Amino acid sequence: MRFHVMTLFPDMIMNALGESITGRAMAKDLFSVNAVNMRDFANNKYNHVDDYTYGGGAGMLIQPGPVYDAYMSIRENIEKCSGKSKKPRVVYMTPTGKTFDQAMAQEFAREEDLVILCGHYEGIDERVIEEIVTDNVSIGDFVLTGGELPAIMIIDAVSRLIPGVLGSDESAVYESFYDGLLEYPQYTRPPVFMGKEVPEVLLSGHHQNIEYWRLEQALIRTKERRPDLYKTYVENNKSKLEKLIKKGKIKLEL
């Protein structure tokens, strides 16, 4: 998979993703990140890409020309690599977009190429957004100074779903939100820390009982912290949960 990031701060993207799991995965060519500096496509000697907004208002706006030209350079690169002409999926990081979630990460992970557009200042001229963007995406109801941090988060979340990126592919299966529940609590050595013991069932070696315990804990945690997710999960799995409760496999009131 190839990620292409349109940004004013390419070093910010590459430095962050060059560390830890993503850095090792890129070193193994499991995926690549191409950070394209939109300033390189400015048509002035100062490499300015922003200007005042029509109609007045505070702040500056990124001009459409440099954005479109940067996009076309990426598109040409994609077509050269794939050998076929196609319009890539372009994700614009904006607080007005649809909230990013695990389902969206799984959808993006099916793409061969994913372009991410990072805004800055007061945003980007609407005309070029209408021309090239396929997905408007937000990471939450708050405003940041630019789209670089959200872009890094998107790439991190999506790349984890690429086979081989995680040490064990099971890690992606059991993490939070994969099945609609928050992740259950986990423990490692020592067995006792500050008087708190590891739950006995985890030391039993009985794998089925451990899975029932993990489901129970995930349900409890989700009900406490994300009642919206809990409600949806119970509605979709009510008959299965009722059977487990009746058999005493999990102790929970729905």
C-alpha positions as CSV (number, residue, x, y, z in Angstrom):
1,M,0.0,0.0,0.0
2,R,1.1,3.5,-0.8
3,F,0.2,6.6,1.2
4,H,0.6,10.0,-0.4
5,V,0.3,13.1,1.9
6,M,-0.2,16.6,0.6
7,T,1.2,18.9,3.2
8,L,3.1,22.1,4.0
9,F,5.2,20.2,6.5
10,P,6.5,17.0,5.0
11,D,9.2,16.5,7.7
12,M,6.5,16.4,10.3
13,I,4.9,13.5,8.6
14,M,8.0,11.5,7.8
15,N,9.7,12.0,11.2
16,A,6.6,10.8,13.1
17,L,6.0,7.8,11.0
18,G,9.7,6.8,10.8
19,E,9.6,5.6,14.4
20,S,8.5,2.4,16.1
21,I,6.2,-0.1,14.3
22,T,5.4,2.1,11.3
23,G,9.1,2.9,10.8
24,R,10.1,-0.7,10.8
25,A,7.3,-1.6,8.5
26,M,8.3,1.0,6.0
27,A,11.9,-0.2,6.2
28,K,10.6,-3.7,5.2
29,D,8.6,-2.1,2.3
30,L,5.3,-3.3,3.7
31,F,3.9,0.1,2.9
32,S,5.3,3.5,1.8
33,V,4.6,7.1,2.6
34,N,5.3,9.9,0.1
35,A,5.0,13.4,1.7
36,V,4.5,16.0,-1.0
37,N,5.3,19.6,-0.2
38,M,2.6,21.8,-1.7
39,R,4.9,24.8,-1.5
40,D,6.9,23.1,-4.3
41,F,4.0,23.9,-6.6
42,A,3.7,27.6,-5.7
43,N,3.9,29.9,-8.8
44,N,5.9,32.7,-7.0
45,K,9.5,33.1,-5.9
46,Y,8.6,33.1,-2.2
47,N,6.8,29.8,-2.4
48,H,3.7,31.3,-0.8
49,V,0.6,29.1,-1.1
50,D,-1.8,31.2,0.9
51,D,-3.8,34.4,0.4
52,Y,-6.6,36.4,2.0
53,T,-10.1,35.1,1.8
54,Y,-12.7,36.7,-0.4
55,G,-15.5,38.3,1.7
56,G,-13.1,39.2,4.5
57,G,-12.4,37.4,7.8
58,A,-9.5,36.5,9.9
59,G,-6.7,34.2,8.7
60,M,-5.3,33.1,5.4
61,L,-6.5,30.4,3.0
62,I,-4.5,27.9,0.9
63,Q,-4.9,28.7,-2.8
64,P,-6.3,26.0,-5.1
65,G,-3.6,26.1,-7.7
66,P,-0.7,24.6,-5.7
67,V,-3.1,22.0,-4.2
68,Y,-4.3,20.8,-7.6
69,D,-0.8,20.7,-9.1
70,A,0.5,18.7,-6.2
71,Y,-2.4,16.3,-6.6
72,M,-1.8,15.9,-10.3
73,S,1.9,15.1,-9.6
74,I,0.8,12.4,-7.2
75,R,-1.8,11.0,-9.7
76,E,0.9,10.9,-12.4
77,N,3.2,9.0,-10.0
78,I,0.4,6.5,-9.1
79,E,-0.4,5.9,-12.8
80,K,3.2,5.3,-13.6
81,C,3.5,2.8,-10.8
82,S,0.3,1.0,-11.5
83,G,0.4,1.2,-15.3
84,K,-3.2,2.4,-15.5
85,S,-5.1,5.6,-15.4
86,K,-7.2,6.0,-12.4
87,K,-8.5,8.7,-10.0
88,P,-7.1,7.9,-6.5
89,R,-9.1,8.2,-3.3
90,V,-8.3,11.5,-1.7
91,V,-9.0,12.1,2.1
92,Y,-9.2,15.7,3.2
93,M,-8.6,16.1,7.0
94,T,-11.3,18.6,8.2
95,P,-13.3,19.1,11.4
96,T,-16.4,19.3,9.1
97,G,-15.9,15.7,7.9
98,K,-17.2,12.3,8.9
99,T,-15.7,11.0,12.1
100,F,-12.9,8.5,11.5
101,D,-13.4,5.1,13.1
102,Q,-12.1,1.5,12.8
103,A,-14.6,0.6,10.1
104,M,-13.3,3.5,8.0
105,A,-9.7,2.3,8.7
106,Q,-10.6,-1.1,7.3
107,E,-12.2,0.4,4.3
108,F,-9.1,2.6,3.6
109,A,-6.8,-0.4,4.0
110,R,-8.4,-2.0,0.9
111,E,-7.0,0.8,-1.2
112,E,-3.7,0.4,-3.1
113,D,-3.1,4.1,-3.0
114,L,-4.5,6.6,-0.5
115,V,-4.0,10.3,-0.8
116,I,-4.4,12.5,2.3
117,L,-4.8,16.2,2.0
118,C,-3.7,18.3,5.0
119,G,-5.1,21.8,5.4
120,H,-3.6,24.7,7.3
121,Y,-4.4,28.3,8.2
122,E,-8.1,28.8,7.7
123,G,-8.3,25.8,5.3
124,I,-8.3,25.3,1.6
125,D,-10.1,27.0,-1.3
126,E,-13.4,25.1,-1.7
127,R,-13.1,24.8,-5.5
128,V,-10.2,22.4,-5.4
129,I,-11.7,20.4,-2.6
130,E,-14.8,19.9,-4.8
131,E,-12.5,18.9,-7.7
132,I,-10.2,16.3,-6.1
133,V,-11.5,15.2,-2.7
134,T,-13.5,11.9,-2.3
135,D,-13.7,11.7,1.5
136,N,-14.0,14.5,4.1
137,V,-12.7,13.0,7.4
138,S,-12.5,14.3,10.9
139,I,-10.8,12.8,14.0
140,G,-13.1,14.6,16.4
141,D,-15.0,17.7,17.3
142,F,-12.1,20.0,17.9
143,V,-9.8,22.2,15.8
144,L,-6.1,21.8,15.3
145,T,-3.6,24.1,13.6
146,G,-3.3,21.7,10.6
147,G,-4.1,18.3,9.2
148,E,-0.7,16.7,9.7
149,L,-1.4,15.1,13.1
150,P,-4.7,13.7,11.9
151,A,-3.0,12.4,8.8
152,I,-0.4,10.6,10.9
153,M,-3.2,9.1,13.0
154,I,-5.0,7.8,9.8
155,I,-1.9,6.2,8.4
156,D,-1.0,4.6,11.7
157,A,-4.5,3.1,12.1
158,V,-4.7,1.9,8.5
159,S,-1.2,0.6,8.3
160,R,-1.7,-1.7,11.3
161,L,-4.3,-3.6,9.2
162,I,-1.7,-4.4,6.5
163,P,-0.5,-8.0,6.8
164,G,2.9,-8.2,8.4
165,V,3.0,-4.7,9.9
166,L,2.2,-6.0,13.4
167,G,4.3,-8.6,15.0
168,S,1.3,-10.9,15.2
169,D,-1.7,-10.4,12.9
170,E,-3.9,-11.5,15.9
171,S,-3.0,-8.1,17.5
172,A,-5.2,-6.3,15.0
173,V,-8.0,-8.7,15.5
174,Y,-8.3,-8.3,19.3
175,E,-7.7,-4.6,19.7
176,S,-10.3,-2.0,20.6
177,F,-13.2,-1.4,18.2
178,Y,-12.5,-4.4,16.0
179,D,-15.6,-6.2,17.0
180,G,-17.5,-3.1,18.3
181,L,-16.3,-3.3,21.9
182,L,-13.6,-1.6,23.8
183,E,-10.6,-3.8,24.6
184,Y,-10.6,-5.8,27.8
185,P,-8.0,-5.1,30.5
186,Q,-4.7,-6.9,30.1
187,Y,-1.9,-7.9,32.6
188,T,1.7,-9.0,32.6
189,R,4.3,-9.9,35.2
190,P,4.6,-9.6,38.2
191,P,1.5,-11.5,39.3
192,V,1.1,-9.1,42.2
193,F,1.7,-5.3,41.9
194,M,1.0,-2.9,44.8
195,G,-1.2,-5.5,46.4
196,K,-3.2,-6.0,43.2
197,E,-3.3,-9.5,41.8
198,V,-3.8,-10.7,38.2
199,P,-7.3,-12.1,37.8
200,E,-7.1,-15.9,38.6
201,V,-8.8,-16.9,35.4
202,L,-5.9,-15.6,33.3
203,L,-3.5,-17.9,35.2
204,S,-5.7,-20.9,34.7
205,G,-4.6,-21.9,31.2
206,H,-8.3,-22.6,30.4
207,H,-8.5,-20.7,27.1
208,Q,-12.3,-20.8,26.7
209,N,-12.9,-19.4,30.2
210,I,-10.3,-16.7,29.4
211,E,-12.2,-15.7,26.3
212,Y,-15.5,-15.6,28.2
213,W,-13.8,-13.4,30.9
214,R,-12.4,-11.1,28.2
215,L,-15.8,-10.7,26.6
216,E,-17.4,-10.0,29.9
217,Q,-14.8,-7.3,30.8
218,A,-15.0,-5.8,27.3
219,L,-18.8,-5.5,27.8
220,I,-18.4,-3.9,31.3
221,R,-15.7,-1.4,30.1
222,T,-17.7,-0.5,27.0
223,K,-20.9,0.0,29.0
224,E,-19.1,2.4,31.4
225,R,-17.0,4.3,28.9
226,R,-18.9,4.2,25.6
227,P,-22.6,3.4,26.2
228,D,-23.3,4.2,22.5
229,L,-21.1,1.4,21.4
230,Y,-22.4,-0.9,24.1
231,K,-26.0,-0.3,23.0
232,T,-25.2,-1.1,19.4
233,Y,-23.3,-4.2,20.2
234,V,-26.0,-5.6,22.5
235,E,-28.7,-4.9,19.9
236,N,-26.7,-6.8,17.3
237,N,-25.7,-9.7,19.5
238,K,-28.6,-9.9,22.0
239,S,-29.5,-13.6,21.5
240,K,-25.9,-14.8,21.7
241,L,-25.3,-12.8,24.9
242,E,-28.5,-14.0,26.5
243,K,-27.4,-17.6,25.9
244,L,-24.0,-17.0,27.5
245,I,-25.6,-15.3,30.5
246,K,-28.1,-18.2,30.9
247,K,-25.3,-20.7,30.8
248,G,-23.3,-18.7,33.4
249,K,-20.4,-18.1,31.0
250,I,-20.6,-14.3,31.6
251,K,-22.1,-12.5,34.5
252,L,-23.8,-9.3,33.3
253,E,-27.2,-7.6,33.2
254,L,-28.0,-6.4,29.7
